[in-house]
Amino acid sequence: MTLGRTTQAAGAVAAAIVAVDQATKALVRAELMLGERRDLLAGVELVHVRNSGVAFGFLADAGALLVVGTALALLALVVFYATHSGRPLVWMPTGLLLGGAVGNLIDRAREGSVTDFVKFPHFPAFNVADMAITCGVVALIYVLEGPPRRRHEAAQAAQAAQAAERA
């Protein structure tokens, strides 16, 4: 993929994440009172809670610190993407991370906190943006590290090159 096409792909993924995230949060805010819970599936609840911190409520009420931290993380992501755009699939984690961060930033700007609504037992509530960020981190690790087979083949090639040098 060319830089233009990878940038379009990353932008499309980010836009899709923001759209789905904002639509689901609006639906939750419209249908559930703050604090309300409904059973969805075995052990999974649909809830309406607000998170003023980052993941799992960490840094609750940090306000400007969160905005500055998020802006710096987004800047780092854009720089990373610009310097690694030739890597296969780098557009995917970039789009997921960008879309997730923007989705939650929209909530912070509008509400002062993030709407979370999926609740598993013994786990804090989360939303679509959080899912995208989590998947984006996993995808980024995959893009950077490559599939396990490729790493193994690279290690074997390096060992073979070292053996050839010694011979």
Beta strands, then each sheet from edge to edge (+ up, - down):
strand 1: 37-41
strand 2: 44-51
strand 3: 114-119
sheet 1: 1+ 2- 3+
end
